[in-house]
Amino acid sequence: MPLRSGWLSPDGQSREDTRHVSLGALTPTSPVATRSGVLPGSSDGTSRISGFTLTGTANSMSATVGPGRAVLQSTDARGAYPVALTEYLPVTFADGDALYNRVDLLVLRIYDDAYDGLGRTEAVVEIVPGTAAAAPKVPAAPGLSLPLYEVTVPAKASAGTGGIAWGSALVGRRTATVGVGGILPVTTDTSNGAYPGQYRDLGGQLQRWSGTAWADYPALPTWQSWTPAWTTGSGLATPSYGNAVLNCRYVKFGTTVHLNFSIQFGTTTNFGTSPTTADNWRFALPTPASAVQQMLGWAEVGASNAARAVCRIYLGTTDTFELGIASGRPDATPIVTPTWGTVDSLTPWTWTSGLAVRGTATYEAAS
């Protein structure tokens, strides 16, 4: 039989058996037990799991099971059973019920008479027949078995009536197991991890077991709110927001920071006592920058559709940014000295309630 097993036969294990079956420590589930599953991979590298693939024969009740390797874990005391299917194995499903559909379960199973008393000592691929019903259920997997596929057998199906509709009849149930430290490929797996720091690939997303839960890795940063402290470069005529409406958000990817901000001044906003055009506004960054930069984004300052201007966002210090006037107004009203240069309480106009500052920027953080 092409299905080989390791450390199972009472008549001895051939050298070929030993070379084919999986050896070594696999994904643990206890200090002495391993996770049951099929070893992942394919000859062309395109499939997560290609071992024990079931391929139906058109217009028939027959199919073939492809080669593969697997490990089936019993109790801690009994240990794990490594198996290998080295050739394609034919299987045939019973004809359908006269009235209802049924769901059969294809499994990889271990018989070990020394423990189960069933009179057999071998590894097999077998079909567990379901019960035909209006709403058929998947039969339970027998002891010490690894489900491979659910197969829906339509009512009245037979080789003479077109057989099983293989394209829609199969539901994959194979799970994988890998060596200790290996990344475990899974699709719908809900089992816990074995140790903190274990990794798995869930449908393309790398996850890490924390000791209590699986979490995406690396942890993806999320947008956060921040209120930029509002000061002046001179340290004089310090403004305050009052009832201004702020919507300032940032996200940090490593040392890259993206931010956007919207500040609409309110009726109780204080633009500073006796401000001058030397009291340039400064807004605090959400996290310090690596160095002073002359350009990290753009902003718009606005009083109305006509009274608007574009500003260059630059770093006056590694902790604050400032707004340098970088355009004229759409209504062609000149912005002239002294109300040009860097935005302050008098530049590019005298600021009042209802006016706004909005912008976006990206910079390199210090850490």
N, C-alpha and C positions, 0 to 999 in steps of 0.2 A: 504493500500500500504506500502511495507517495506521501502520506501524512506521517511524519516522523515525530517521535517524542523523546525527551531526555529524562533520564533517571526515573523511568516508569516501568519498563518491561521487566518481568521477573526472569526472563530468559537471557538477559544480557543486553547491553547497548552497543551497537556497532560503532566503528570509528566514523562512518558517514553520519550516523545519527548525531554524534557528539559535535562534528564539524558544522552541521546545519543548524542546530538549535541555538537559541540565544544564550550567551554566557555573560557573566558579570552582573554587577549591581545595577538594578533599574530603579525607576521612580518609586521611592519608598512610601508606604502607607503606615508603617509602624517600624520599630527598631529592627524587626526581622522579616517583615512582609513587604511585598512589592505590589505595584498597581497592575491589575490585569489589563491587557490590551494588545493591539497589533503594533509591531514595530513600524514606524512611519517611513515614507519615502517611496520613490518610484524610479525606474531606470532612466527616465528622461528628466527627472526633477520637477515635473509639473503638478504632481499630485501629493497632497498631504499624506494620504494613506492609499496605497495601491494593493497591498497584501489582502488576500481573501476577497477580491472583487468578484461579485456575482454578475455574470453576463448571460442574458437569456438568449435562447435560440428562437428565431422568429417562427410564429405559427406552431408553437409546440408548448409542451409542459416541462421542457427540459432546459437546463442551464449548466454553465460550468463555473467553478470556483477557481480563481487564479491563485498562483503560488504566493506564499507569504510566510512570515514568522510571527509568533505571538507568545505571550506568557499568560498563564492562568494561575492566579493565586488562590490557594485554599486557606485553611486556617494557619495561624502562626506555627502550630506544631507540625502540620503536614508539609508546609512549604509551597513553593511555586513550581508549576509544571511548564517548561519551555517546549514549544512544538514548532514544526516547520513543515509546510506543504511545498513540495519541490516540483510538482507537476500539476497540470490542470486536472481538476476533479469534476466529473459529471454528477449532476443531481437531477432527480425527476420529482416533480410535485404531483400529488394525487389529483384526479379530475375534480372539477367543481361540483358543488351541491346542485341538486335539481332546482332549488328555489332561491337560496340565499348565497351571498358572497361569504367568504371566510378569509381570515388572515393567518398565514403560517409564519413561523419564526425559524430562520436559518441560524444555527448556532455552531460554534466550535466547542466541543465537549470532551471532558476527561472522564474516563471510567477507570477506577482503581479498586479492584476487588478487595484488596487488603483493608480498605476503609469503607467502601460503600456496599460490599457484599452482593454486587450485581452480576458476578460471574464473568466480568470482562476486565481486561487491563489494557487499555489502548486510548489513543486520542482519535476522535472522529469529527467529521462535519456531518451534521444531521439536521433533518427537518422536524420541527415540533409542530404538528398539525393543530390548527385552530378549530373553533367550533363555528359552523355556518349559522348565521343569524341575520335578522334585519339590520342590526347594528353590530357587526362582528367586533370582537375584542381580540387584542393581541394575546396569545397564550403566554403564560409565565415561563421564564427560562428555567430549565432544570438545574439542579445543583452542579456546581463547578463547571459552568459553561460561560461562554462569551458570545452574546448576541451579535450577529453579523448583519442581518437584514430582516425586515418585515416584508412579506410578499402577499399581496392581495390576489386571491384566486377567485375570479368571477363565477357567479352561478352558471352552471352548464358548460364551463370551460373544459375543453379537451383538445387533443391534437386534431381531432376531426372538425372542431368548430373554431379553429384559429388559435387555440391555446391561450396563454397568458399575455396580456398587453404589457410587455416588459417595460415599455417607455414610461408608464405611469404606475406600475404595480409595486415598485421597490421604494422602501424607506430605509436608508442606511442607519445602522445601529453600531457600527464599529467605533471603538475608542482606541486611542493610542497610548503607548508607554515608551519611555525613552530612558537612556542611562542617567544615573545620578548627575545632576548639574546641567543636563540637557534641557532645551526649551521644548516643552510639551505642546504639540499641535492639537487644538481642540476646536470644535464648532459649537456644540450646544451643551458642553460639559458643565455640570453644576457641582461637582465634587470639590471639597476643600483641598487646599494645598497641604503638602507634607511637612514643610519647614519654612520659617521666615527666610525670604531671599530666593525662593523657588520662582522660576519664570515659566510662563506659558504664552502661546500665540493663539489668541481667540479671534479667528476669522481675519487675521491680519493685524490685530492690535496686540502689542506686547503688554503683558500684565505681570505684576509681581505680587506674591503672597506675603502679606504683612504679618501673618501669625493669626489673624482673625478674618481677613477678607482679601479678595483679589482686587487690585487697583491698577488702573492704566499706568504704564511706565514708558517714558518718564512722566511724572505727574504734570499734566498740562496746566499752564498758568491760566488764570481767569482775570477778566477785567475787574478793576477795583475803583472805588471812588476815592478822591482826595480833595481836600480844600487847600488850595495854594495860599500860603501866607502872603499878604499884599503889603509891600514896603516900598521905600524909595532908595535910589542909589545914594542920595545925599544923607539919608537918615533923618531928614526933616519933612514936615508936612505929611506925616504918615496917614494914609487913607484907611478906611475900614468899610467892610461890605454892608453893614446894616442889614436891610431886608432884600438885598440883591438876590437874584435867583442864579444859583451855580449848578452846573452839570459838568463836572470835571472827572475824567476817567483815564485810567492807564492800565497797561499790561506789560509785564516784564518777562522776556524770554532770555534766560541767561543774563548776559550783560546788555541786551538790546531792550530799550524801553520805547514803547509807542504810547503817545498820549493825545487826547483831544480835550478841549475845554470850551465851555460856553458860559459867559458871565454877563448877565443883564442887570444893570444897576437899578436900585430901587429908590423909593422916596426918602429912606433914612440912610442911604449910602453917604458916607463922609469922604469927600475928595481931598481932605487935608486942610489944615489951617494955614491961610496965606501962602498957597503953593506958588512956585515959580517954575519956569521951564527948565530949571536945573534939577528939579526933584523928579527924576525919571522913575517910572513905575518899575518895580521888580516883583515877579511872581515866583514863589518857591516851587522847585521841582518835586515830584513825588519821591525820588531817590537821587542821591548825588551823582553828578556826571563825572566821567573820567578826566575831562579837561575842558577848559573854556573853548567854545566853538562859535564861529561866526555865522553859521547857518544850520538850522535843524528843522525848519518848517515854515509854514505861512499862517497868517491870521488875517482876519478882516475886522476893522473897527468901523462901527456904523452908528450914525445918528438918524439917517433916513435913506431912502433909495438914492437920493442925489448926493447926500453927504456921507460917503463911504470912502474907505481907503484900504489898500493892501499893505500888510506889514511883514517884514522879515523877522522871524523869531530867532534870537541869538542868545548866547549865554554870557551874561555880564560877570557871573561867578560860576563856580561848579555846583552851586546850590540854587541858583535863580536864573530865570530867563527874562528878557526884555523884548520890546516890540519896536523895531525901527521902521519908520514910514518908508514905503518902497513904491508908492504910486501916487498919482493925483486923484482928484475926485471925479466921478462920472459926469457931474454937471459943469466941469471945467473951471470951477472956482479955484483960484490958485491957493496952494498951501505954501505960505511964505515964512521967512524968518520973522519972529523966533519960533513959530509953531510948526516946525518941521523937525527932523531928527528922530529922537526916541520919544515914544508916547509918554505923556505925563498928564496931570490934571488940566493942563491948558493946551495940550497938543494932541491931535491936530486941530482941536477946537476946545472950548470950555465944556467940560463934561457935566452932564446933568442926569437926572432920573430917566430911565427908559432906554438909554444908550447901551450898546453891547460890545463885547469883545469875544470873538470866536476863532479858534484855530486848531491846528493839528501839527504834531512834530514827532521826530524820532531821534534818539541820541544813544550814545554809548555810556552805560552806567559805570561807576567806579568799581563795583563788584557785583 
